[in-house]
Structure formats: structure tokens, C-alpha cells
């Protein structure tokens, strides 16, 4: 093999390895975001799906109304800065 061909092959292998690493790192975050739009019974199903059957925003409404998320977030920022 010529040096130029080896260099191209090395670049492609490196690209594929980096693409695999990016997928492994990004998939849990994407799963978390998609799960936030699911109902609880769909979230705990024995055969999980990546996309929710019905997108719902009720989880976010509960987060801000019932759990005072903004207060907890503000306190975390204050503790981090101090």
C-alpha cells in the first residue's frame, strides 16, 4: 500500500471510531430527553421505546408548579458561585 492510501484509511478508521464514541456519549442524553415526554406507565414499560407514543408536557408542568424547580436551581447556582 502506498503511504497516501494508508493515511486515508487511517483517517476513515479514526472518523468511524470518533462517530461511535459520539453516539455512545449522546445516546443517554437523547434517551433522557425523550423519556421526559412520556407517561409514567410508558416510561416503566418492560419493552421500552425510544420515541413516546404520545408527546406530553405534563411532566414539565408538574416540575415547575409542584416541585419549585426554579427555586432549587437558583439555590444550586448560589452555592456554586459562592
MILO-679120 format. One record per atom (N, C-alpha, C, O, CB): atom name; x, y, z. Coordinates in steps of 0.02 Angstrom, whole numbers, plus 50000, padded with zeros to 5 digits. Each point is the difference from the previous one (the first is absolute). Glycine has a CB too. Example, Ala and Ser with C-alpha at 12.3 -4.5 7.8 and 13.67 -1.06 7.14 Angstrom:
2
> site	xx	yy	zz
> N	50660	49716	50390 .
> CA	49955	50059	50000 .
> C	50045	50060	50000 .
> O	50052	49999	50033 .
> CB	49853	49942	50029 .
> N	50077	50112	49902 .
> CA	50042	50059	50003 .
> C	49961	50055	50037 .
> O	50025	50055	50008 .
> CB	50034	49913	49884 .
//
This chain:
82
> site	xx	yy	zz
> N	50041	49941	50000 .
> CA	49959	50059	50000 .
> C	50043	50062	50000 .
> O	50053	50002	50030 .
> CB	49857	49936	50029 .
> N	50066	50111	49907 .
> CA	50037	50063	50000 .
> C	49987	50038	50065 .
> O	49951	49986	50035 .
> CB	50041	50020	49839 .
> N	50052	50040	50142 .
> CA	49994	50039	50061 .
> C	49936	50042	50000 .
> O	49968	50008	50052 .
> CB	50157	49995	49958 .
> N	49857	50023	49931 .
> CA	49940	50042	49996 .
> C	49937	49959	50013 .
> O	49954	50024	50033 .
> CB	50105	50050	49884 .
> N	49938	49865	50057 .
> CA	49942	49956	50011 .
> C	49995	49980	50073 .
> O	49945	49997	50027 .
> CB	50066	49960	49855 .
> N	50046	50029	50150 .
> CA	49999	49983	50071 .
> C	49975	50059	50042 .
> O	49963	49991	50048 .
> CB	50133	49930	49933 .
> N	49925	50139	50000 .
> CA	49978	50060	50035 .
> C	49925	50010	49994 .
> O	49967	50018	50049 .
> CB	50146	50033	49931 .
> N	49859	49938	49961 .
> CA	49928	50006	49990 .
> C	49962	49948	50041 .
> O	49948	50015	50030 .
> CB	50072	50031	49854 .
> N	50005	49892	50115 .
> CA	49969	49947	50039 .
> C	50001	50016	50074 .
> O	49951	49990	50035 .
> CB	50083	49927	49877 .
> N	50023	50109	50112 .
> CA	50006	50020	50070 .
> C	49949	50054	50018 .
> O	49969	49997	50053 .
> CB	50153	49974	49944 .
> N	49869	50078	49958 .
> CA	49951	50053	50013 .
> C	49929	49973	50004 .
> O	49961	50021	50043 .
> CB	50114	50059	49898 .
> N	49908	49872	50015 .
> CA	49933	49972	50001 .
> C	49988	49958	50063 .
> O	49946	50003	50029 .
> CB	50054	49996	49846 .
> N	50049	49963	50145 .
> CA	49993	49960	50061 .
> C	49993	50046	50060 .
> O	49957	49988	50044 .
> CB	50110	49918	49905 .
> N	49973	50145	50054 .
> CA	49996	50049	50055 .
> C	49932	50034	50000 .
> O	49970	50010	50053 .
> CB	50153	50007	49941 .
> N	49852	50001	49948 .
> CA	49934	50032	49995 .
> C	49945	49953	50026 .
> O	49956	50022	50036 .
> CB	50084	50045	49865 .
> N	49963	49869	50080 .
> CA	49949	49953	50022 .
> C	50003	49988	50076 .
> O	49948	49994	50032 .
> CB	50057	49952	49855 .
> N	50055	50051	50140 .
> CA	50007	49992	50072 .
> C	49973	50060	50037 .
> O	49965	49993	50050 .
> CB	50137	49935	49932 .
> N	49913	50132	49993 .
> CA	49975	50061	50032 .
> C	49924	50004	49994 .
> O	49967	50023	50046 .
> CB	50141	50034	49928 .
> N	49864	49921	49970 .
> CA	49928	50000	49991 .
> C	49967	49952	50049 .
> O	49948	50016	50029 .
> CB	50067	50012	49849 .
> N	50014	49914	50133 .
> CA	49975	49952	50048 .
> C	50002	50028	50071 .
> O	49952	49993	50038 .
> CB	50085	49914	49888 .
> N	50018	50125	50091 .
> CA	50006	50031	50067 .
> C	49948	50055	50009 .
> O	49970	50005	50053 .
> CB	50153	49969	49948 .
> N	49866	50067	49948 .
> CA	49950	50053	50004 .
> C	49930	49971	50010 .
> O	49961	50028	50039 .
> CB	50111	50045	49887 .
> N	49913	49872	50040 .
> CA	49935	49969	50009 .
> C	49992	49973	50071 .
> O	49947	50008	50031 .
> CB	50052	49962	49847 .
> N	50053	49997	50148 .
> CA	49997	49972	50067 .
> C	49991	50055	50052 .
> O	49965	49990	50050 .
> CB	50107	49914	49913 .
> N	49957	50153	50027 .
> CA	49995	50056	50047 .
> C	49932	50035	49993 .
> O	49971	50019	50051 .
> CB	50154	49996	49945 .
> N	49850	49994	49943 .
> CA	49939	50038	49990 .
> C	49936	49960	50011 .
> O	49949	50029	50017 .
> CB	50114	50038	49902 .
> N	49940	49867	50074 .
> CA	49939	49960	50006 .
> C	49967	50005	50068 .
> O	49939	50008	50002 .
> CB	50110	49915	49915 .
> N	49986	50072	50139 .
> CA	49965	50007	50065 .
> C	49966	50068	50009 .
> O	49946	50003	50029 .
> CB	50138	49918	50019 .
> N	49947	50132	49928 .
> CA	49968	50066	50005 .
> C	49937	50002	49957 .
> O	49948	50026	50023 .
> CB	50164	50027	49997 .
> N	49891	49920	49920 .
> CA	49941	49999	49957 .
> C	49945	49957	50031 .
> O	49941	50017	49995 .
> CB	50132	49999	49904 .
> N	49945	49927	50132 .
> CA	49952	49957	50033 .
> C	49966	50038	50057 .
> O	49939	49994	50009 .
> CB	50129	49904	49960 .
> N	49971	50140	50070 .
> CA	49972	50038	50055 .
> C	49950	50052	49975 .
> O	49946	50008	50029 .
> CB	50160	49973	50035 .
> N	49912	50054	49883 .
> CA	49955	50052	49973 .
> C	49936	49968	49973 .
> O	49945	50025	50014 .
> CB	50154	50047	49957 .
> N	49907	49874	49992 .
> CA	49940	49967	49974 .
> C	49957	49971	50056 .
> O	49938	50001	49995 .
> CB	50125	49972	49900 .
> N	49968	50002	50158 .
> CA	49962	49973	50056 .
> C	49962	50053	50038 .
> O	49949	49985	50032 .
> CB	50135	49925	49977 .
> N	49939	50151	49989 .
> CA	49965	50053	50036 .
> C	49933	50017	49969 .
> O	49959	50033	50031 .
> CB	50151	50013	50003 .
> N	49878	49932	49904 .
> CA	49936	50012	49967 .
> C	49953	49940	50004 .
> O	49947	50001	49969 .
> CB	50113	50076	49954 .
> N	49958	49871	50115 .
> CA	49959	49940	50006 .
> C	49957	50001	50063 .
> O	50015	50035	50048 .
> CB	50072	49902	49888 .
> N	49859	50023	50062 .
> CA	49961	49988	50060 .
> C	50039	49951	50044 .
> O	50045	49966	49976 .
> CB	49844	50055	49963 .
> N	50094	49976	50126 .
> CA	50036	49957	50047 .
> C	49994	49927	49981 .
> O	50049	49963	50003 .
> CB	49931	50121	50087 .
> N	49960	49893	49889 .
> CA	49993	49929	49983 .
> C	50040	49983	49937 .
> O	50025	49944	49994 .
> CB	49861	50056	50058 .
> N	50120	50046	49903 .
> CA	50041	49989	49940 .
> C	50074	50001	50017 .
> O	50040	49964	49970 .
> CB	49870	50087	49959 .
> N	50108	49990	50119 .
> CA	50070	50006	50021 .
> C	50024	49935	50033 .
> O	50056	49978	49989 .
> CB	49929	50146	50027 .
> N	49972	49845	50024 .
> CA	50018	49939	50037 .
> C	49979	49936	49963 .
> O	49999	49947	50031 .
> CB	49990	50119	50074 .
> N	49996	49938	49832 .
> CA	49978	49941	49962 .
> C	50057	49949	49995 .
> O	50059	50018	50001 .
> CB	49861	50053	49934 .
> N	50061	49865	50060 .
> CA	50051	49947	49995 .
> C	50036	50003	49933 .
> O	50059	49981	49996 .
> CB	49873	49948	50080 .
> N	50034	50093	49871 .
> CA	50031	50009	49935 .
> C	50002	50074	49983 .
> O	49954	50026	49968 .
> CB	50006	49859	49994 .
> N	50092	50149	50059 .
> CA	50003	50073	49990 .
> C	50008	50017	49926 .
> O	50028	49962	49960 .
> CB	50021	50052	50154 .
> N	49926	50044	49869 .
> CA	50009	50027	49933 .
> C	50036	50067	50005 .
> O	49995	50035	50051 .
> CB	49900	49907	49907 .
> N	50141	50075	49990 .
> CA	50038	50062	50001 .
> C	49954	50061	49995 .
> O	50006	50047	50038 .
> CB	50092	49894	49910 .
> N	49855	50056	50004 .
> CA	49953	50055	49991 .
> C	49936	49987	50040 .
> O	49976	49944	50001 .
> CB	50071	50078	49885 .
> N	49926	50029	50147 .
> CA	49938	49990	50037 .
> C	49941	49990	49952 .
> O	50000	50026	49944 .
> CB	50045	50044	50150 .
> N	49905	49892	49929 .
> CA	49941	49991	49959 .
> C	49962	50065	49991 .
> O	49978	50017	49945 .
> CB	50014	49865	50095 .
> N	50001	50155	50015 .
> CA	49967	50065	49999 .
> C	50045	50050	50037 .
> O	50016	49990	50058 .
> CB	49867	49957	49937 .
> N	50136	50106	49971 .
> CA	50041	50052	50032 .
> C	49956	50038	50049 .
> O	49945	50021	49983 .
> CB	50131	49988	49916 .
> N	49948	50000	50162 .
> CA	49963	50038	50050 .
> C	50046	50045	50039 .
> O	50058	49983	50013 .
> CB	49858	49924	49995 .
> N	50058	50150	50011 .
> CA	50039	50049	50038 .
> C	49981	50002	50073 .
> O	50024	50043	50037 .
> CB	49986	50025	49859 .
> N	49949	49886	50127 .
> CA	49977	49999	50070 .
> C	50057	49992	50049 .
> O	49997	50028	50055 .
> CB	49896	49924	49906 .
> N	50159	50011	50020 .
> CA	50057	49992	50045 .
> C	50034	50067	50014 .
> O	50022	50012	50056 .
> CB	49994	49872	49900 .
> N	49989	50158	49994 .
> CA	50032	50065	50009 .
> C	49955	50047	50041 .
> O	50025	50039	50040 .
> CB	50036	49946	49852 .
> N	49874	50011	50097 .
> CA	49953	50040	50039 .
> C	50006	49982	50074 .
> O	50003	50044	50043 .
> CB	49919	49964	49858 .
> N	50080	49927	50113 .
> CA	50007	49977	50070 .
> C	50067	50021	50029 .
> O	50004	50018	50058 .
> CB	49922	49885	49916 .
> N	50126	50095	49986 .
> CA	50067	50019	50023 .
> C	50001	50072	50025 .
> O	50028	50015	50052 .
> CB	50022	49904	49867 .
> N	49918	50126	50043 .
> CA	50003	50071	50019 .
> C	49947	50020	50051 .
> O	50011	50045	50040 .
> CB	50034	49978	49847 .
> N	49897	49944	50113 .
> CA	49947	50019	50046 .
> C	50005	49964	50067 .
> O	49995	50032	50053 .
> CB	49933	49990	49849 .
> N	50082	49913	50097 .
> CA	49999	49961	50061 .
> C	50066	49998	50037 .
> O	50002	50001	50061 .
> CB	49910	49931	49887 .
> N	50143	50066	50015 .
> CA	50065	49988	50031 .
> C	50043	50061	50007 .
> O	50056	49994	50025 .
> CB	49937	49894	49929 .
> N	49986	50171	50026 .
> CA	50038	50062	50007 .
> C	50071	49994	49972 .
> O	50048	50017	50033 .
> CB	49885	50010	50068 .
> N	50071	49948	49838 .
> CA	50065	49987	49969 .
> C	50043	50062	49995 .
> O	50060	49997	50011 .
> CB	49886	49912	49924 .
> N	50024	50148	50049 .
> CA	50039	50061	49992 .
> C	50033	50021	50066 .
> O	50056	50027	49999 .
> CB	49867	50009	49909 .
> N	50044	49953	50148 .
> CA	50030	50015	50065 .
> C	50060	49955	50012 .
> O	50053	50024	50023 .
> CB	49834	50013	50022 .
> N	50106	49899	49941 .
> CA	50056	49953	50009 .
> C	50058	50018	49953 .
> O	50058	49996	50020 .
> CB	49861	49913	50014 .
> N	50065	50109	49906 .
> CA	50051	50019	49951 .
> C	50037	50063	50022 .
> O	50061	50004	49996 .
> CB	49871	49943	49913 .
> N	50030	50102	50115 .
> CA	50030	50063	50025 .
> C	50047	49985	50059 .
> O	50055	50027	50003 .
> CB	49843	50039	49959 .
> N	50080	49892	50084 .
> CA	50042	49983	50058 .
> C	50064	49964	49978 .
> O	50053	50012	50029 .
> CB	49844	49979	50041 .
> N	50098	49966	49880 .
> CA	50059	49966	49975 .
> C	50050	50048	49969 .
> O	50060	49993	50008 .
> CB	49870	49906	49971 .
> N	50044	50151	49984 .
> CA	50044	50050	49970 .
> C	50034	50041	50055 .
> O	50060	50015	49994 .
> CB	49866	49990	49903 .
> N	50037	50014	50154 .
> CA	50029	50039	50056 .
> C	50056	49960	50034 .
> O	50054	50027	50012 .
> CB	49836	50033	50005 .
> N	50097	49877	49998 .
> CA	50051	49959	50033 .
> C	50061	49991	49955 .
> O	50056	50000	50025 .
> CB	49853	49940	50038 .
> N	50081	50052	49872 .
> CA	50055	49991	49954 .
> C	50043	50063	49996 .
> O	50061	49996	50000 .
> CB	49871	49922	49935 .
> N	50036	50140	50062 .
> CA	50037	50063	49993 .
> C	50039	50016	50064 .
> O	50058	50021	49997 .
> CB	49855	50020	49922 .
> N	50055	49948	50138 .
> CA	50033	50015	50063 .
> C	50054	49949	50013 .
> O	50035	50003	50051 .
> CB	49860	50048	49995 .
//
